[in-house]
């Protein structure tokens, strides 16, 4: 039905606006609601206009429309609708302005309006937003887990799949944060499958579910999985024309790029995504600023890193960055040889993270081990390493295992146990290599070279240091390049032992000698892998290196390797 002048009725305009929102046609929806509003204010039209403006990152219209819609719903006694808008406003004040106190006030208004009501979806929506902020801002895992579970139960009872799946994703993220990886990933897999399959109708719920999964992957350093989902997010956010979510996704993707050694692309991605968010939703940019500061640190641009960290710790970014910046500050202090400041920053961060938040502590624990060693506090470093190992035992992803091996190598080297240190560094290199982490692998090679030098194996040390240098030069990691270059000069000036100049068993690394001992006992590759807790592929690579160094090959290589062992070094005779 149309008005006499040929224009559509307010109701038709509102319906068209809602339909446009469902399709992700934000500008079209905005025009429909704005046109309808000219004929008079209704809370439904104002709420629709606020939603369209929210998707378009128009903060001024979002706040104005939603606050007016809230008041009209209240005046009409439609308290559930008013509570829904109050919940959205609470998150708006957090994400657009960083005003967490005001956000809390709006959430409390929603609670009051829903008191005594029958079960409604608005109760679940409020629980999800409160749970998410509890987790992100306060690392309050129990609250996030409880609210997620309650909202999921309510969604199932009401038959509202969007609510159930979004709540399930929040519960999964909380479980992963607590170190319950398998259970958490099951929740996230299910909810994300529902989003991908099109079962979740609300586009914002779809996006949030995918973001929770990517964030969980990063927490446990499952970078391959995160990369796949980031690529998917890029596709759907482009289709929806939702730049804010794409920018947030790009920040996570930049983390994957840094880990994989694609620093140039990561830098461009971080700068673009962060600038986009600062212009629209500054609070959401905090993580990008901290990530960029860490990249600048690794590049050796220390002044820029410090400036970015100062920015991240100012309003409106500080609410989010408070749980991110101290770790980067610790790393920056360590790079600048201020071990005391590095220890203080790492400990400050760890005090803010509950011990139950297992996936949030490893990075700071690894840094703290290095800082304590640099400060000369080996005993305390061993205590910190024990906590790191305890977490890795429950969250045994390869990147975390690699970090723990590297830290263990540093503790062993500081204790003068260079043979043990070599084994830990070699294991770290193997794990980092499998994870596709060139920077971390190069750092481990540098420390392996240092321990090899201490054992008098100059040639092996030179080989490892040179390998590290080539990788670091490709990355542009100036501080690490300087360290490895200084180490190479030290290696060149070190006196060579006689057996270091000849092709003997002494040319083998500590791990290769262990493998050779086990070959000499007649063990198979599979048995060696089981005994040394290595992958079969890693054992095969060690054996290939052994054969190459000893210049043996062919079907009797194993027998020749055993004979070579017994002939050249009686201290390396087969294990009884």
N, C-alpha and C positions, 0 to 999 in steps of 0.2 A: 504493500500500500504506500502511496506517495502523497506528499503534500500538494496542494493546488498549484504551487509554483514549480512543480516538477522535481523538487529535491526529495531525497529519501527521508524517512522518519528517523527520529533519534534511535529508536530500537533497532532499526535496520542497520544504521551506521555502527551501532555498538556490536551487533552480531558480525558484521563484516570485519570490524576491528579484531574481534576475538578469533575469527577464522584466520585472519592474517597473522596473528601471533602464533597460532598453531603451526602455520607454514614457515615461520621464521622470517616473514616479510615485515620487518620492524618499521620501516619508514611508512609503508602503506598503512599499517596498524595505527601509527601515530597520527596520520592525517585523518583517518576515520574517526578516531576518538576526539581529536581536536575539533573536527567539524561538528560532531554530535554535541560537544560541550557548548557550542555557540547557542544552542536552543535551550540551554538550562543545565545546571549542575545536578548530577546524580552520582551517588557514591560508586556505582558500577562503572560509569564512564570514566570517572576520575581514576579509579583503580586501574582500568585498562590503559589509560594514558600514562600513568606512572610506570606500568610494566613495559610499555613500548619505549618510553624514555630511558628506562633502566638498561634495556638491551642496547640502546643507542649511546650509552654512557653520557647522557644528558643529566647531570646531577641536579641542576637547578629545578628542572621540570619534574624530575623524579620525586624530590623532597616535597615540592609544592603540591603536586597532585596527590601524593599518598597521604600527606598530612590533612589535606582537605577531605579526602575520601574517608579517612579514619574518623574525623569529627562528624561527618554526615551519618556514617554507620552507627556511631555512638548515639546521636540524636534520635535515630530511628529505632533504637533498641536492638539492633542487629549485632549482638556482642561477639559472636563467633567470627563474623566477617571483619569486625573492627580489630579483633585479636590477630587475625591473619595479616592485616595491613600493618599492625603494630610490630609484628615479628619481622616483616620485610624492612620496616623502618629501622629496627634495631640493627639489622645487618648492614643497612645503608650507612648508618652513622659510623659503623666500624670501617667498612671497606672504602667509602669515599673520603671520610674525614679523619679516621683514626680516633674518634671520640668514643672510647670504650665505655666510659661511665654513662654517657647518654644512651648508648646501645643497651646497656644493662637496664636502664630505666624503662625503655620501650619493651624489653622482654618481660619486665615485672608487670607492666600494664597489661600485656597479653595474658600473663598468668592470672591476674585478678579478674579479667573479663571472662576467662574460661572456667572460673571456679564454679563448681556445682553443675556444670553442663553434662549432658550425655556424651559418650565417646564421639569425638569428631576429628576429622583429619588435621584441623588446626593445632590440636594438642601434639600430634606427632611432628608437624612442621616446626613448632617451637622447640621441641626436644632436640631435633636434629641440628638446628642452628646453635642452640646453647651447647650441645655436645661438641660440635665442631670447634667453636671458639674456646671451650674448655681445654681441648686437646692442643690446639694451635698456639694459644697464648699462655697457657699455664701448665702444659704437659700433664694435665689431669686425666690420666688414662681410665681410672675406675668410673669417673663421671661420664666420660664420652662413651665408654662401653655400655654402661647401664642405660643411658638415654637412647643410644642406638638400638639396643635390644628392646626397650619398651616401645619405641616408635615402630619398629619392625613388627612387633606383636600386634600393635594397634592397627597397622596397615593391613595385616592379614585378616584381622577380625572384621574390619570394615570393607574388605575387598578392594582396597585402593592400592594397586600394584606400584604406582610411582612412589608412593610414600614408603611402602614396604622395602622396595629395592634400594632406595636412597638411604634408608635407615640401616639396611643390611650392609651397605658399603661403608657407612660410618663405623658400624660395629667391627667390620673387618679391619679397617684402618687402625682402630684402637687395639685390636688383638695383635696385629703385626707390630705395633709400637711396643707392646708388652713382651714381644719375643715369641708369641704363639703364632709362628709363621704359617704353618700348614692350615690351622683353623682360620686364620685371618684371610689368607689367600683364597680359601674355599668360598668365603662370604663375598669377597671382591670379584672372584671369577664368575659367580652366579649373577651378581647384580650387573656386572659389566656385560655379560652375555645378554641379559635382558635389554640392556641399553642398545647393544649392537643389533639385536634381532628386531628392534623397533617395538618391543613390548612396552617400554616406558614412553608415554606420550608427551610428557612435559620436557621441552628441550633443555631447560635449565637443569632438571634432574638428571637427564642423560649426561650433560657435560660434567656435573659434579661427581657422578659415579665414576666416570673415566678419570677425572683428576685425582680422586681418592686412590684409585688403583696405581696411577703413575707415581704418586707421592709415596705409596707403600713400597713400590719397587725401588725407589731411590733410597728409602730408609734401610733396606736390606742389601743395597747395592746390586740389585738385579738389573744391570744396565741394558742388557740385550732385550729383556722384556719391556723395560721402560721405553726404549727406542721404538719398538714396534707400536706401542700404544700412542706415543707422541706423534708418530706418522699418521695414525688413524685420527687423532685429535686435530691435526693440521687439516686433514681432508674435510672433516665434518664442520669445523669452525669456519672454514672458507665457504662451505656450502650454505651455512646459516648466516654468513656475514656478521659474525659476532667477534669483533676484533679484540675485546678484552680477554675473552677466554683463550684466544689464539696466542695473545701476548703472554699469558700466564703459562700456557703449555710450552711456549718457546723458551721460557726461563728454565723449565725442567729439561727440555731437550738440550739446552746449552750445557747443562751439567753432564749429560751423556757425552756430548762432543768433547768436553774438557777431559773426561776420563779416557776417551779413546784417542786423545792426542790431536784432535782437529781444532787447535787453538785459534786459528785465524777465523774460521767459521763461527766458533763459539763466541769470540769477541764481538763480531758483527751482530750475531743473534742477540746477545745480551744487551748491547747498547740500544738496538732498535726496540726490543721488547720493553726494556726498562723505561726508556723515554716515552713510549706509548702509554704505559701505565701511570707514570708520574703525571702526565697531562690529564688523565681521567680518574683513575683510582689509585692514588699515591700509596695507600697502605699496602696494596698488593705488589707494589714495586720494591718493597724492602728486601725481599729475598734476592731479587735480581741485582740490587746494589751490592749486597754482601758477596754474591757469587762473583761479580765483576771485580770487587776488591781482592778476592782471593786469586783470581786470574792475574791481576796486575802484580800481586805479590810474587807469583811464580815466574812472571816475566822479568822481575827485578825492578819494577816501577814502584818502589816503596812509598814515595811521597804521594803518588796518586792513590795507592791502596789505603794509606792513612786518611786521606781526604774523603774517600768514599765511605770508610768506616765511620768517620765523624758524621757524615750526612745520614747514614743509616741509623745512627744513634740519636738523631734529632726527631722532633715531631714533624709529620705524623707517622714516621717509619718505626720509631723505637719500640712500639708494642710488639711488633713481629720480630724485629731484628735483635731484641734482647736475648733471644735464645739461639741466635745465629752468629752474631758478630764476635763474641768472646773467643770462639775457636779460631777464627781468622786472625784476630788480634794476637793470640798465642803463637800462631804460625809465623806471623810477621815479626814478632819480637824475637823468635828463635832464629829467623833468617838474619836479623840484625845483631845477633850474638848477645841478646839480653835474656839469658836463661831465667833469671829471677822473674822478670815481667811475664815471660812465657808460662812459667809455672803458675803464677798468680792468675792469669787470664784463664788457663785451662781449669784450674781448681774452681774459679768463680763460676764457670759454665757448668761444671759437674755438680756443684751445690744446687744449681737451679733445676737440674734434671733428676727426677726421682730414680732410684736404683731400679724400680720396676720398668722404667722406660729403657729397655735393653738396647733397642736399635738406635737410640739417640746419643748413647754414651761412647761407643767405640772410637770415633774420630778424635774426641777430646782425650780419651785415655791413651791412644797411641801418641798423640802430641805430648802429653804429660810425661810419658816414659822418656821420650827424646829430650825434653827439657830438663827432667831430673838428672839424666845422665850428663847432659851438658853442664849442669850445675855441680856435678860431682857427687850426687846423692844416689849411688847405685842401689843401696838397700831399699830406699823408697821406690825406686824404679821397679824393683822386683815385685813389690806389693801391688803397684799399679798394673804391672803385667799380669799378675795373677787374676785381677778382676777382669781384664780384657780377655784372657783365656777362658774364664768362666762364662762370659757372655758368648764367645765364639762357639763354645761347646753346645750351647742351646740355639744359636743362630749360625749354623755352619755353612754360610755361603762362601764361595771361593774368594771373593774380594776381602771379606772379613778375616778369613783364614790367612790370606796373604799378609794382611796388615799385622796380624798377631805374630806371624813368623818373622816379619821384618823387625818388629819390636823386640822379639825374643833374641834375634841376632844381635841387636844393639846392646842388650843387657849382657849377653855372653861375651861380646867383644870388650865391653867395659870391665868385665871381670878377668880379662886376659885369657879367656877360653876360646881361642881363635878357631880351633878345629870345630867346636860346637857351633860357633858363630857362622862359620862357612856353610855348614849344613842348613842352618836356619835361613841364611840369605839365599842359598840355592833353591830351597823350597819356595821361598817368597817369589823369586824370579820366575820359577815354573808356574806358580799360581797366577801371578800378575800377567804373564804372557798369555795364559789361557783366557784370562778375562779381557784381554785387549787393552791393557793399561801401560802404555810405553813410558810415561813419566815415572810412575811408581816402580816399574821394572828397572829403569835406569838408575834410580836412587839405590835400589837393592844391589845392583851390579857395582856401583861405586863403593858401597860398604863391603861387598864381597872382595873387591880388589884390595881394600885396606887390610882386611884380615889375611888374605893370601900373602900380602907383602910382609905382614908380621910373622908369617910362617916361613918366610924366605923364598916364596914361590913368585919371583919377580916376573917371569914370563907370563904366567897365568894372570897375575895381577894386572899387568900391562894390557893383556887381551881384554879383560873384563872392563877396565877403565876406558879403553879406547872405544869399546862397544857402547858404553854408557855415554861417552862424549858425543859420538855420532848421533845418537838418538836425541840427546838434549839440544844439540845444535839445530836439528830439524824442527824441534818444538819452539826454540827461542827462549829457553829457560836459563836466563843469564846467570842468576846466582849459582845454580847447580853446575853450569858450565865452568864457572870460576873455580868451584871446589874440585871438580874432576881434573881440570887443567893443573891445579896445584898438586894434586895427588900424582898425576903422571910425571911431573917434575921430580917428585919425591921418589917415585919408582925408578926413574932413569938414573938417579944419583945413588941408589942403594947398591951395595956390593952384591954380586951374584955368587951363589954357591955353585960348586962344581956340578952337582946333580941337577941344578936349575938350568945349566947350559946344555946338558945332554938329554937325550930322549929316554927318560926313565919313568918309573911309577910316580916319582915326585911331581911330574907334570900334571898329574890328575888332580882334580878338585877333591875336596873332602867327601862329597857325595859320590863322586865317581869311584873313589877308592872303596867306599862302602859297598857299592854295587859290584865292584870287582871281587871283593872278598866273598860275596854271596855267590857269584858266578863260580868261584873256585870250589865252593862246597857242593856244587852240582844242582843248585836251585834253578828252577825255571823262571822266566820273566814274570809270570803271574805270581809265583811264590815270593819273588823279590819285591814286587809291588805291594803285596799284602804285608810283608815284614816291615818295609820302610814306610808304609801308609802313603804310597804314591800311586798315581794312575799308571796303567800299563803303557800308555803313550810316553809318559815321562821317563819310565824305566828304559824303554826302547831308545829314546833320544840319548840318555846317558850312555847306554851300551854303544851306540853309534859313535859318540864322542870318544869313548875309550878305544875302540878299534882304530879310529882315525889317528889318535895320538900315539898309539902303540904300533901303528903301521901294520896292522894285521887284517886279514879278510878271508872270505871263503868259508866252506862248510866246516873247517876245523878251527875257526876263529876262536870259539869258546875255549877249546883245549889249549890253543896257543896263548890266549890271555892268561889262563891259569898258570901255564909254565913260565910265562914272563913274570908274573907276580912272584912266584917262588924263587926265580933266578935273580931278580934284581933287588928285592927288599924282604928280608926275613921277618921284619917287624910287621909286614902286611900279609903274613901267611894266612891260609884259610881259617875261619872261625871253627873251633872244635864243636 
